[in-house]
Amino acid sequence: MRHKLTSLILATLAALSLTGCSGGIVEDDKTETVSGAMFIRHELAGGYSILEERETGICYLEYDGPRRHALTVMLNPDGTPRTWSEMDG
């Protein structure tokens, strides 16, 4: 049962990373821009955040729940890593 639950969570995160986000990102004043940090965190609802790598702009979907933490790279439909500049269009 535990293996099935883990597989379901991973499949859900993979599906979320493949969906388009045009116009669906809501930034709030909790966006972190710590000087010297490797990532900029754009917080979403429900424990989800998008981490933007400062140097490359590549985006990662992060989930930080009560007993779980997950991180996955976000991909474009062609399988290339999604960058922050591609998020709006």
C-alpha positions in Angstrom: 0.0 0.0 0.0 2.8 2.4 0.8 4.4 1.8 -2.6 1.1 2.6 -4.3 0.7 5.8 -2.4 4.3 6.9 -3.2 3.7 6.1 -6.9 0.4 8.1 -6.8 2.1 11.1 -5.3 5.0 11.0 -7.8 2.6 10.6 -10.7 0.6 13.6 -9.5 3.7 15.8 -9.2 4.8 14.7 -12.6 1.4 15.6 -14.1 1.4 19.0 -12.4 4.9 19.8 -13.8 3.6 19.0 -17.3 0.6 21.3 -17.2 0.8 24.8 -18.6 0.7 27.6 -16.2 -0.1 30.6 -18.5 -2.0 33.1 -16.4 -2.4 30.8 -13.5 0.5 31.9 -11.3 -0.5 34.1 -8.4 2.5 35.8 -6.8 2.0 37.4 -3.4 4.3 39.3 -1.1 5.7 36.1 0.2 8.0 35.8 -2.8 11.5 35.4 -1.4 14.4 37.3 -3.0 17.1 36.6 -0.4 20.4 38.1 -1.6 23.0 35.3 -2.4 20.3 32.6 -2.5 20.4 30.1 -5.3 16.6 30.2 -5.8 13.8 32.6 -5.7 10.6 31.1 -4.1 7.2 32.1 -5.6 4.7 30.7 -3.1 1.4 29.3 -4.3 -1.6 28.0 -2.3 -1.7 24.6 -0.5 1.9 24.2 0.4 3.1 24.5 -3.2 5.9 26.9 -4.4 7.7 27.4 -7.6 11.5 27.7 -7.1 13.2 29.7 -9.8 16.9 29.1 -10.1 18.6 32.5 -10.2 21.3 31.7 -12.8 19.4 29.7 -15.3 15.7 30.6 -14.6 14.7 26.9 -14.6 11.6 26.3 -12.5 11.0 23.5 -9.9 7.7 22.6 -8.3 8.1 22.2 -4.5 5.6 20.8 -2.1 6.1 21.2 1.6 3.3 19.5 3.5 2.9 18.4 7.1 4.9 15.2 6.8 6.2 15.3 3.2 8.5 17.4 1.1 8.8 16.9 -2.7 10.7 18.7 -5.4 10.6 18.2 -9.2 11.7 20.0 -12.2 9.0 21.6 -14.3 9.0 20.6 -18.0 7.7 22.0 -21.2 5.6 19.8 -23.5 8.7 18.9 -25.5 10.5 17.7 -22.4 12.9 20.6 -22.0 13.2 22.3 -18.6 10.7 25.2 -18.1 12.1 28.6 -17.3 10.5 31.4 -15.4 10.3 33.6 -18.6 8.1 30.9 -20.2 5.6 30.8 -17.4 3.4 33.7 -18.7 3.2 32.6 -22.3 
